[in-house]
Amino acid sequence: MVAAEVVVIGAGIAGLCVARVLHEAGKEVRVVARELGEASRVPEALLNPVRGKRGSVAPEAEEALAALWDFYPRFVPVRQGILRPVPPAHRPAWKEKLKGRGIPHQWLEEGLYLESAGWLETTPLLHRLAQGLEITYAEVERLEGRTLHLRTPTLATLSAGLVIYAGGASGAHLVGLGGRFTPGSVLHTLEHFPQACAYGVYVAGHSLGGSYLPHQSSYTPHQTQPAEVEWLLAEAEKLLGYRPRWDTSWAGVRYRLDRHYLRPIPGGYALTGFGSAAYFYAPLYAHRLLQQIN
Ligand SMILES: Cc1cc2nc3c(=O)[nH]c(=O)nc-3n(C[C@H](O)[C@H](O)[C@H](O)COP(=O)(O)OP(=O)(O)OC[C@H]3O[C@@H](n4cnc5c(N)ncnc54)[C@H](O)[C@@H]3O)c2cc1C
């Protein structure tokens, strides 16, 4: 049975962005996923072009920013701006990295203000992107070229004209691309932070997030550890001057494939491995995939 012209495995931000872009371009698309999002259910996602404590400007940041501002505001509000409270001693090195790049920014007394960066709440976005798409909720047990073997009460197979793997960390074994898996957690804070602020850890909305745990070579589900909570609160104290009160936590695993976010696989393409920049790059790479298959 041919299921659809294109079958997308995964309904996280990578799968839903690409499914949406292809659907809007008139392709017949079916998404197959266990559930709506997984690591993409990180409660609030930063859209941050200047990364880490070293201030590395993300590759293709200008293109990624243009693509995401063209795309997300059609579905949900995107809050504009991220403050990076870079210590004065590190500012010259950051300024050097921003030189010649097209990233709108201002240096304030408090640090670097990135006006074209932002953040959004993920759950409403995932639901809005999914609206009107054909989604089959099932576990893919095995992928053989363009044939998906589904784990249903009776094992079903599904064939596609083209397969796009966007199954993130937990599905990575289906395509065997290697990569690094990094667990991390986000605390739900009682206080609401309308201004996103990031250095070491980040606060945005009701989130205090970050990760310091070592990479792993395969996927293992993660649960927030007491040591992580202590680390997040200690880092938040450096950022804010106090420890925010919190009630619940969210835990997830980032999957990183060093810049090869879009690559051919037997039967189609893999669109995955964005690490902690999935929401930042997904619209750009979804459009690139459309260009490739047109
Ligand atoms: C602490 C922390 C903070 C983060 N902060 C940010 C941030 O600020 N900004 C940002 O952009 N990113 C952030 N991330 C990263 C982000 O959470 C994820 O990396 C990203 O959303 C992954 O998206 P994805 O679509 O590739 O995969 P996922 O969201 O993991 O989706 C995978 C999809 O594939 C499906 N699937 C997998 N295996 C199978 C199978 N066998 N059969 C059927 N379906 C399957 C799942 O059901 C799901 O629908 C953070 C991560 C962590 C841990």
PDBQT file of the ligand as one rigid body, heavy atoms in Angstrom, charges set to zero:
ROOT
HETATM    1  C1  LIG A 301      17.057  21.139  29.066  1.00  0.00    +0.000 C 
HETATM    2  C2  LIG A 301      16.769  21.365  27.621  1.00  0.00    +0.000 A 
HETATM    3  C3  LIG A 301      16.531  22.645  27.175  1.00  0.00    +0.000 A 
HETATM    4  C4  LIG A 301      16.272  22.877  25.815  1.00  0.00    +0.000 A 
HETATM    5  N1  LIG A 301      16.043  24.156  25.410  1.00  0.00    +0.000 NA
HETATM    6  C5  LIG A 301      15.811  24.399  24.093  1.00  0.00    +0.000 A 
HETATM    7  C6  LIG A 301      15.599  25.725  23.628  1.00  0.00    +0.000 A 
HETATM    8  O1  LIG A 301      15.612  26.685  24.404  1.00  0.00    +0.000 OA
HETATM    9  N2  LIG A 301      15.409  25.933  22.281  1.00  0.00    +0.000 N 
HETATM   10  C7  LIG A 301      15.396  24.893  21.394  1.00  0.00    +0.000 A 
HETATM   11  O2  LIG A 301      15.236  25.116  20.198  1.00  0.00    +0.000 OA
HETATM   12  N3  LIG A 301      15.578  23.631  21.820  1.00  0.00    +0.000 NA
HETATM   13  C8  LIG A 301      15.791  23.357  23.143  1.00  0.00    +0.000 A 
HETATM   14  N4  LIG A 301      16.015  22.085  23.556  1.00  0.00    +0.000 N 
HETATM   15  C9  LIG A 301      16.078  21.023  22.560  1.00  0.00    +0.000 C 
HETATM   16  C10 LIG A 301      14.702  20.505  22.202  1.00  0.00    +0.000 C 
HETATM   17  O3  LIG A 301      14.100  20.101  23.392  1.00  0.00    +0.000 OA
HETATM   18  C11 LIG A 301      14.801  19.268  21.278  1.00  0.00    +0.000 C 
HETATM   19  O4  LIG A 301      16.095  18.969  20.918  1.00  0.00    +0.000 OA
HETATM   20  C12 LIG A 301      14.060  19.414  19.998  1.00  0.00    +0.000 C 
HETATM   21  O5  LIG A 301      12.804  19.989  20.218  1.00  0.00    +0.000 OA
HETATM   22  C13 LIG A 301      13.958  18.085  19.273  1.00  0.00    +0.000 C 
HETATM   23  O6  LIG A 301      12.988  18.162  18.266  1.00  0.00    +0.000 OA
HETATM   24  P1  LIG A 301      12.734  16.948  17.278  1.00  0.00    +0.000 P 
HETATM   25  O7  LIG A 301      11.545  17.315  16.483  1.00  0.00    +0.000 OA
HETATM   26  O8  LIG A 301      14.001  16.648  16.541  1.00  0.00    +0.000 OA
HETATM   27  O9  LIG A 301      12.466  15.677  18.203  1.00  0.00    +0.000 OA
HETATM   28  P2  LIG A 301      11.351  15.336  19.300  1.00  0.00    +0.000 P 
HETATM   29  O10 LIG A 301      10.638  16.508  19.836  1.00  0.00    +0.000 OA
HETATM   30  O11 LIG A 301      12.033  14.441  20.291  1.00  0.00    +0.000 OA
HETATM   31  O12 LIG A 301      10.272  14.524  18.502  1.00  0.00    +0.000 OA
HETATM   32  C14 LIG A 301      10.469  13.206  18.101  1.00  0.00    +0.000 C 
HETATM   33  C15 LIG A 301       9.189  12.712  17.457  1.00  0.00    +0.000 C 
HETATM   34  O13 LIG A 301       9.439  11.441  16.870  1.00  0.00    +0.000 OA
HETATM   35  C16 LIG A 301       8.519  10.490  17.383  1.00  0.00    +0.000 C 
HETATM   36  N5  LIG A 301       9.189   9.189  17.426  1.00  0.00    +0.000 N 
HETATM   37  C17 LIG A 301      10.431   8.898  17.879  1.00  0.00    +0.000 A 
HETATM   38  N6  LIG A 301      10.679   7.570  17.727  1.00  0.00    +0.000 NA
HETATM   39  C18 LIG A 301       9.567   7.044  17.152  1.00  0.00    +0.000 A 
HETATM   40  C19 LIG A 301       9.201   5.734  16.734  1.00  0.00    +0.000 A 
HETATM   41  N7  LIG A 301      10.026   4.688  16.887  1.00  0.00    +0.000 N 
HETATM   42  N8  LIG A 301       7.982   5.556  16.200  1.00  0.00    +0.000 NA
HETATM   43  C20 LIG A 301       7.121   6.595  16.038  1.00  0.00    +0.000 A 
HETATM   44  N9  LIG A 301       7.414   7.852  16.396  1.00  0.00    +0.000 NA
HETATM   45  C21 LIG A 301       8.621   8.064  16.951  1.00  0.00    +0.000 A 
HETATM   46  C22 LIG A 301       8.115  11.015  18.742  1.00  0.00    +0.000 C 
HETATM   47  O14 LIG A 301       6.860  10.487  19.139  1.00  0.00    +0.000 OA
HETATM   48  C23 LIG A 301       8.042  12.509  18.456  1.00  0.00    +0.000 C 
HETATM   49  O15 LIG A 301       6.824  12.834  17.830  1.00  0.00    +0.000 OA
HETATM   50  C24 LIG A 301      16.258  21.813  24.906  1.00  0.00    +0.000 A 
HETATM   51  C25 LIG A 301      16.477  20.514  25.360  1.00  0.00    +0.000 A 
HETATM   52  C26 LIG A 301      16.741  20.284  26.692  1.00  0.00    +0.000 A 
HETATM   53  C27 LIG A 301      16.975  18.884  27.159  1.00  0.00    +0.000 C 
ENDROOT
TORSDOF 0
